[in-house]
């Protein structure tokens, strides 16, 4: 996430370009974060022969930490809650194939980010320049 969306984490003077926000948050972040936080984390956890619950934790923690670096509310909302769902979706779909896990998780992540960005545009005028 390249733009902070929480009031607590940004100055009143920051102006965000809506097109760049959409490109970064909806189009670029989901596939990159899926590869890094679900794909790589799952591969590491699996190679360590961790149980499924531990594999989920290995996927959630780094995802949450990155989102907590933006703001507390982002860490809770996106890092923990969304992180849990993304890890779960990835774990379930990974049984079929990597491609299934990657694309399903990426689509779910992009949709979630699109909803959040849309709501931010509506309810938080500081997001839009």
N, C-alpha and C positions, 0 to 999 in steps of 0.2 A: 504494500500500500504506500504509494508515494506522496499522497496528500492527506494530512490530518483532517478528519471530518468532525472532531469533537471540539466544542467551544473551549473546554478546559485545556486543550493542547495547542491552541494557536492564538496568535495575536489578532486583534480586531482589524489590523491593517493588511492582513494577508488576503490577496485576491486570487481566486482559483479559476483557471480557465475550464469551463464545463467540458469542452471536447477532450482536453488532456486528462481530466479526471475520469471520464468515461473510458478512454483508451487505456489508461493505466490500471484502473480499478476493476473494470468489467472485462476487458479483452486481454491484457498482458498478465496481470497478477494471477488469475486462476490457473492457467496452465503451468506457469513457472512454480507457483506454490504447490500445486499438485505433484509435480515432479520431485520437488525438494522435500516437502513436509509429509507427503503421503508415500510417494514412490520410493525415494531413497531411505526414508525412515523405516518403512515396512521391510525393505530389503535387508537393512541392517538388523532389525529386530528378528526377522526370520532366520538370518544367518547365525544369530546368537541363540537360536532355538528357544526363543521366549514364548511363553504361553500367549494365547490370543488377547487376554486382558492387558498383559504387559506390552504387547505389540501396539495396542491402542494408545497406551500411555506414551510410548515412544513417538507415536505420530502426533499426539495432541500437544505435548509439552513444548517442542520447538515452535510450533505454529502459534500457540498461545503467547510465548515469550516475545515473539516478533510483534504481535498485535498489542501486547501490554506496553511495548516501547513507544507506541503512539499515544495511548491514553488508558487510564484505568477502565473506563467504560468500554472502550474498543477491545481491550484485552478480555473483559468478561463476556461481552456480546459476541464479538467475532472470534477471539482466541479460544475461549473455553466452549461456548455453546456451539458455534459453527464448527470449531475444530473437532468436537466430539462427533457431530453428524458427518463431517467429511471423512474422518477416520473410519467411522462405521460403514459408510457407503463404499469407501475404498476397500475395506477388508472383505465385505460381502461380495463385491463385484470382482475382486482379485481372484476368487476361486474359479471364475470363468476364464479370465485372461487379463493380462496387463492392459491391453487396449480397452477392454470393457471398463475396468477400474478407472483408468486414466480419463476417458472421455465422459463417463457418467459423473465422476467426482468433479471434473473441470466444469461441466455444464451446470451442476448443482451449485457450485461455488460462484460461477458467473451470474447465475440467476439471483442468488442471494445478494451479491454485491450490487447488481442492477436495481433490485428493490430498495436496498439501503441508499444508494445514490439518488434514486428518484425521490424517496422520502426526504432526503437531505435537501434536494432542490426545492421541494414544496415547503418544508418547515424550517429551513435554515438558510435565510437569504445571504448569509456571509459566504456560502459555498460558491455561489454564482457571481461572476464578475459583471 
